[in-house]
Amino acid sequence: MKDDLQTRFQQTNERLKARLLNRLPGPGSFPTLIPDLQLSRRDAAGQKENCFYRPMLALVVQGSKRSLIGDEEYHCEEGSCVAVAVDMPSVIHVIRASSEKPFLSLSIALDRQLMRGLETELPPAPYSKARGKAVSLAEVTQDLLDAFLRMLDLLDRPRQMPVLAPMILREIHVHLLCAPQGESLRLFCAASSPGGQIAQAVTWLRENYREPMRVAALAERANMAESTFNRHFRQVTSLSPLQFQKRLRLYEAQRLMLTEGKSAETAAFTVGYDHSPQFNREYKRQFGESPRRDVKRLCTAGALAGA
């Protein structure tokens, strides 16, 4: 019986690989006609990518990557999926990929409001000892794998997509809540729970990261004592509120320089820094090089990857 289940799992994953390879002739990250679904391919290992995860579920279909999410590392192998409950700063490092056997993954956005509604419809979950961490990593279940495959197949049926895509997305949320990762995700569903309060604070920070931050005011917004807020914030994100805001600013500054050609001085001012020397110091501490050298290196690496 166990062998039969394993065979079915492998067959489903092979079908996912074939669909992804057919849709991704080259490396990159690509949105789809289904707004919450994104596909990714990498043909080489080594280069690190900085990003800010939105709440999402990502499945590795082939290859492997190492992700530093907050200050904690996660090793994602083929057949594993990572769920992120709140916005989180991340460094992605693909460690197994080649043009013959590329790294393949797909991800969907998670909807906390949808999960909150589903919680009221599902039978009560057993008591959980899960800690309130924003990130959880586990082997993907067969139910989730089947739903991802049907979601991917739906891209070939655009007329049915507007009706069926929301249904499959809802189904994926149900399977996720019922999977082992659902234990930690449930902690972020209720707006009045510590996890839900921190999630709201993270959303506020994401939207207002350019503004000066007072932790006491942020704690008050979350309806928590400052010491309690700091403890829960670090438990959820593995970072302090100040570290979180700093990464938001630095990642956005890097994006502005890379994709919009902004100067280091302009990017620093845009993301909320008043003094260029402070920005340069913190940028080098985070990325290992000065802003100009880092952007030049990344541009060169990108040009070589596309050659």
C-alpha distance (Angstrom), angle and dihedral (degrees) to the residues before:
residue distance angle dihedral
M1 . . .
K2 3.79 . .
D3 3.82 90.4 .
D4 3.81 90.3 51.6
L5 3.81 91.5 52.4
Q6 3.80 91.2 48.0
T7 3.80 91.1 49.3
R8 3.79 91.3 50.5
F9 3.81 90.6 48.9
Q10 3.82 92.4 50.9
Q11 3.79 92.1 47.0
T12 3.81 91.9 51.5
N13 3.80 91.3 48.0
E14 3.82 91.1 49.5
R15 3.79 89.5 53.2
L16 3.80 89.3 51.1
K17 3.82 90.0 51.3
A18 3.79 91.5 51.4
R19 3.82 92.3 49.2
L20 3.81 92.1 48.7
L21 3.80 94.5 46.9
N22 3.79 89.5 50.3
R23 3.81 91.4 52.3
L24 3.81 97.7 38.9
P25 3.82 110.2 54.4
G26 3.82 90.8 166.3
P27 3.80 141.8 20.6
G28 3.78 123.0 -74.4
S29 3.80 144.0 81.5
F30 3.78 114.5 -81.8
P31 3.82 133.8 -169.9
T32 3.79 117.2 -141.0
L33 3.80 137.4 -147.6
I34 3.81 85.7 -93.1
P35 3.83 100.2 77.5
D36 3.81 96.5 -145.3
L37 3.81 95.9 46.9
Q38 3.84 124.6 86.5
L39 3.82 129.2 177.1
S40 3.81 126.3 -153.5
R41 3.79 137.3 -166.8
R42 3.80 131.5 178.0
D43 3.81 122.6 -175.3
A44 3.80 97.9 -168.0
A45 3.77 138.3 39.1
G46 3.77 126.4 -131.6
Q47 3.79 112.3 53.5
K48 3.79 116.3 107.2
E49 3.79 121.1 -139.7
N50 3.80 125.6 -158.7
C51 3.77 119.1 -148.8
F52 3.77 143.7 148.2
Y53 3.78 112.0 -119.0
R54 3.77 117.7 -140.9
P55 3.83 114.9 -151.8
M56 3.79 100.5 -65.2
L57 3.79 149.5 141.2
A58 3.82 116.9 -127.5
L59 3.80 126.6 -170.7
V60 3.81 124.2 -160.0
V61 3.81 107.8 -143.2
Q62 3.82 98.2 174.6
G63 3.80 135.7 6.6
S64 3.79 125.1 7.5
K65 3.78 140.8 -95.1
R66 3.76 138.8 -168.5
S67 3.79 115.9 -135.3
L68 3.78 126.0 -165.4
I69 3.80 102.1 -157.7
G70 3.76 110.3 -177.2
D71 3.79 102.0 -35.4
E72 3.82 96.9 -36.2
E73 3.80 126.9 91.2
Y74 3.82 125.5 -135.1
H75 3.81 124.9 -170.3
C76 3.81 109.0 -149.6
E77 3.81 115.9 -163.5
E78 3.79 131.4 -178.5
G79 3.81 108.1 -67.5
S80 3.80 95.3 24.9
C81 3.77 127.8 111.1
V82 3.77 131.9 -160.1
A83 3.79 123.3 -150.9
V84 3.81 120.4 -158.9
A85 3.80 116.0 -165.7
V86 3.84 100.0 -171.4
D87 3.80 136.9 23.5
M88 3.81 107.3 -72.6
P89 3.84 136.1 -179.2
S90 3.80 110.2 -120.6
V91 3.78 142.9 -177.0
I92 3.81 113.2 -155.4
H93 3.78 120.2 -158.8
V94 3.82 117.1 -178.4
I95 3.81 106.3 -149.1
R96 3.81 102.6 176.4
A97 3.80 120.2 41.9
S98 3.80 141.0 112.3
S99 3.79 137.6 169.7
E100 3.83 88.6 -102.8
K101 3.80 93.2 47.5
P102 3.82 108.3 18.8
F103 3.75 127.6 -168.8
L104 3.82 107.6 -100.4
S105 3.78 129.8 -170.9
L106 3.77 142.0 152.6
S107 3.78 131.7 -159.0
I108 3.78 141.1 -170.5
A109 3.79 130.8 -158.3
L110 3.79 115.2 -109.2
D111 3.79 119.7 -133.6
R112 3.82 113.2 -148.3
Q113 3.80 91.0 -169.0
L114 3.81 90.2 55.1
M115 3.81 91.0 47.8
R116 3.81 89.6 49.1
G117 3.82 90.0 55.1
L118 3.79 93.2 45.1
E119 3.80 90.0 52.1
T120 3.80 88.8 64.9
E121 3.81 91.6 51.4
L122 3.79 99.3 44.4
P123 3.81 122.2 78.6
P124 3.81 112.4 -93.0
A125 3.79 111.8 -80.5
P126 3.81 118.3 -121.8
Y127 3.78 117.6 -102.0
S128 3.77 109.2 -73.0
K129 3.78 131.1 -153.8
A130 3.81 91.1 -165.1
R131 3.80 114.6 140.3
G132 3.76 119.0 -125.0
K133 3.81 97.1 -103.5
A134 3.77 120.0 149.3
V135 3.82 94.4 -140.7
S136 3.79 129.3 58.2
L137 3.81 128.9 176.0
A138 3.81 125.3 -162.4
E139 3.78 143.8 143.3
V140 3.78 110.5 -79.0
T141 3.80 114.2 -108.5
Q142 3.80 123.2 -125.7
D143 3.81 90.2 -114.8
L144 3.80 91.6 56.3
L145 3.79 92.2 44.3
D146 3.83 91.3 52.5
A147 3.81 91.6 48.4
F148 3.83 92.2 49.7
L149 3.81 89.9 51.1
R150 3.81 92.1 51.5
M151 3.81 89.9 47.3
L152 3.80 90.2 52.6
D153 3.82 92.4 46.4
L154 3.79 88.8 52.4
L155 3.82 89.3 68.7
D156 3.82 86.6 74.2
R157 3.82 91.1 55.4
P158 3.82 105.2 56.9
R159 3.82 94.5 166.5
Q160 3.81 91.2 59.8
M161 3.79 94.3 39.9
P162 3.84 99.8 87.7
V163 3.79 91.2 56.1
L164 3.80 103.5 34.1
A165 3.83 101.5 37.4
P166 3.85 94.4 67.7
M167 3.81 89.3 46.8
I168 3.81 93.3 52.6
L169 3.80 90.7 43.5
R170 3.80 89.2 53.8
E171 3.80 89.8 47.8
I172 3.81 91.0 52.7
H173 3.81 89.9 52.6
V174 3.82 89.6 51.1
H175 3.81 93.6 49.8
L176 3.81 90.4 46.6
L177 3.80 93.1 51.6
C178 3.81 89.3 50.2
A179 3.83 93.2 46.7
P180 3.82 123.7 84.1
Q181 3.83 90.1 -93.8
G182 3.79 89.0 58.9
E183 3.80 90.1 75.4
S184 3.80 92.8 68.8
L185 3.83 95.3 34.9
R186 3.81 91.2 57.3
L187 3.79 88.9 62.4
F188 3.83 88.2 68.0
C189 3.81 97.6 46.5
A190 3.80 100.3 79.2
A191 3.81 111.3 71.3
S192 3.82 90.6 -149.6
S193 3.82 95.2 52.3
P194 3.84 120.1 95.7
G195 3.82 89.5 -110.1
G196 3.80 91.6 49.9
Q197 3.81 91.9 47.7
I198 3.80 91.8 51.2
A199 3.82 90.0 46.6
Q200 3.82 89.0 56.0
A201 3.81 90.7 48.3
V202 3.82 90.5 50.6
T203 3.81 90.3 50.5
W204 3.82 90.1 51.5
L205 3.81 90.8 49.3
R206 3.80 91.2 49.2
E207 3.78 91.2 53.2
N208 3.82 96.8 41.5
Y209 3.80 104.8 31.9
R210 3.83 92.4 128.5
E211 3.80 91.0 63.2
P212 3.83 123.4 86.9
M213 3.81 108.5 -96.3
R214 3.79 128.3 -136.5
V215 3.80 110.4 -170.3
A216 3.81 91.1 -154.1
A217 3.82 90.6 57.5
L218 3.80 91.5 46.5
A219 3.82 90.3 50.0
E220 3.78 90.0 50.4
R221 3.80 89.6 50.9
A222 3.82 87.9 54.3
N223 3.81 90.0 47.4
M224 3.81 92.3 -120.3
A225 3.78 136.9 121.0
E226 3.80 109.7 -102.1
S227 3.83 94.8 -113.3
T228 3.82 91.4 47.7
F229 3.79 91.0 47.1
N230 3.81 92.7 51.0
R231 3.80 91.5 49.5
H232 3.81 95.0 48.9
F233 3.81 93.1 42.2
R234 3.80 91.8 55.1
Q235 3.81 91.5 44.2
V236 3.81 91.5 53.1
T237 3.81 99.8 40.4
S238 3.86 103.6 19.0
L239 3.84 85.8 -128.0
S240 3.77 136.4 89.3
P241 3.84 116.7 -114.0
L242 3.82 89.9 -106.7
Q243 3.83 92.7 50.8
F244 3.80 89.5 47.7
Q245 3.80 93.0 52.5
K246 3.80 91.3 45.6
R247 3.81 92.2 54.7
L248 3.79 90.9 47.0
R249 3.80 89.5 55.2
L250 3.79 96.3 43.7
Y251 3.82 95.1 46.1
E252 3.80 90.9 49.0
A253 3.82 91.0 47.5
Q254 3.81 90.0 52.1
R255 3.81 90.3 49.7
L256 3.81 91.8 49.9
M257 3.81 91.6 52.2
L258 3.80 94.4 44.6
T259 3.80 102.0 41.8
E260 3.82 103.4 24.7
G261 3.79 100.4 32.0
K262 3.80 94.0 -123.4
S263 3.80 118.3 166.3
A264 3.79 118.1 -114.1
E265 3.80 90.4 -108.8
T266 3.81 93.8 50.8
A267 3.81 92.8 45.1
A268 3.81 91.3 49.6
F269 3.81 92.3 51.5
T270 3.82 92.3 44.4
V271 3.81 93.9 55.8
G272 3.79 94.9 46.5
Y273 3.81 108.8 -87.4
D274 3.81 116.7 137.2
H275 3.80 95.9 -170.0
S276 3.82 125.8 48.2
P277 3.84 94.6 -153.7
Q278 3.82 90.9 58.4
F279 3.81 90.4 47.4
N280 3.82 91.5 49.6
R281 3.81 92.2 49.6
E282 3.80 94.5 48.4
Y283 3.80 92.7 42.9
K284 3.82 91.7 53.4
R285 3.80 91.0 46.4
Q286 3.82 90.4 53.0
F287 3.82 101.2 39.5
G288 3.81 102.9 23.4
E289 3.81 96.5 -119.6
S290 3.77 139.8 61.3
P291 3.84 115.1 -87.2
R292 3.81 94.6 -104.2
R293 3.82 95.3 47.0
D294 3.79 92.7 44.4
V295 3.80 93.9 51.0
K296 3.81 91.8 45.6
R297 3.83 90.0 51.5
L298 3.81 92.8 48.1
C299 3.80 92.3 47.5
T300 3.81 90.9 50.7
A301 3.79 91.6 47.6
G302 3.79 90.7 49.4
A303 3.80 92.3 49.7
L304 3.80 91.3 50.2
A305 3.80 92.0 47.9
G306 3.79 90.5 52.8
A307 3.81 94.5 45.9
